[in-house]
Structures are given as structure tokens and as C-alpha cells.
């Protein structure tokens, strides 16, 4: 799946439910990798929205898809 750099409502409207779930999972995995690395690097000084632009951008892209999945009442369950 090709996910554009700028995730927007117009692009999300072109996706069916299965594609929304797939894209959300891909973006969540990307965000978690960056988030984990930043947490290790910053320790107790970690603040998501004060992190590097790439981390904040990854969070915003994932959050957009997560919100769309939630709006459509689609499952976004993950293993703990």
C-alpha cells in the first residue's frame, strides 16, 4: 500500500474499510518505532509534541488514520 506523505480526508475517502485498517496499522508501526527510539534517547525528558519533527509528523499521520478508523467503527486492536 502506498501512503501519501500528507494524509488527508480526500485520500482517506478513497479507501475502503480494509484499506483504512491496513494503513492505520502501517502508520502505527512507523510511529511506534520512532516513539520508542525517542523515549530511549530522551528518557524522563520525553515529550511527544516536543520531539523531532519526524516523530510529530509520524504521530499526526497515524492519528489521522486512527481517527478515521474510529469514525467508521473499525477495529484497531493490537497485541500488547
C-alpha positions in Angstrom: 0.0 0.0 0.0 1.3 3.5 -0.9 0.5 6.0 1.8 1.0 9.7 0.8 3.2 11.9 2.8 0.2 14.1 3.5 -2.7 12.1 4.8 -5.9 14.0 4.3 -9.6 13.4 4.3 -9.8 13.4 0.5 -7.3 10.5 0.3 -9.0 8.6 3.2 -12.3 8.9 1.4 -11.0 6.8 -1.5 -10.2 3.9 0.8 -12.4 1.1 1.8 -12.6 -0.1 5.4 -10.0 -2.9 5.0 -7.6 -0.3 3.5 -8.1 2.1 6.3 -7.3 -0.7 8.8 -4.2 -1.7 6.9 -2.9 1.9 6.5 -3.6 2.6 10.2 -1.6 -0.4 11.2 1.3 0.6 8.9 1.4 4.1 10.3 1.1 2.9 13.8 4.1 0.7 13.4 6.1 3.5 12.0 5.1 5.9 14.8 5.9 3.3 17.5 9.4 2.7 16.1 10.1 6.4 16.2 8.4 6.9 19.5 10.3 4.1 21.2 13.7 5.4 19.9 12.9 8.9 21.1 11.8 7.6 24.5 15.1 5.8 24.9 17.1 8.8 23.8 15.3 11.3 26.0 14.3 9.2 29.0 12.4 11.1 31.6 12.6 14.3 29.5 10.5 12.7 26.7 7.6 14.9 25.5 5.9 13.7 22.3 5.0 17.1 20.9 8.4 18.5 21.8 10.2 15.7 19.9 11.8 15.9 16.4 9.6 16.9 13.5 9.7 13.4 12.0 8.2 12.0 15.2 5.5 14.5 15.5 4.7 14.1 11.8 4.5 10.3 12.2 2.1 10.7 15.1 -0.1 13.1 13.1 -0.3 10.8 10.1 -1.1 7.8 12.3 -3.6 9.8 14.4 -5.5 10.9 11.3 -6.0 7.3 10.2 -6.8 6.1 13.7 -9.5 8.8 13.9 -10.9 7.7 10.6 -11.0 4.1 11.6 -12.7 5.1 14.9 -15.2 7.2 13.0 -16.0 4.2 10.8 -16.1 2.0 13.9 -13.4 -0.3 12.5 -11.2 -2.5 14.8 -7.7 -1.3 15.5 -6.7 -4.0 18.1 -3.1 -4.8 18.6 -1.2 -7.3 20.7 0.1 -5.8 24.0 
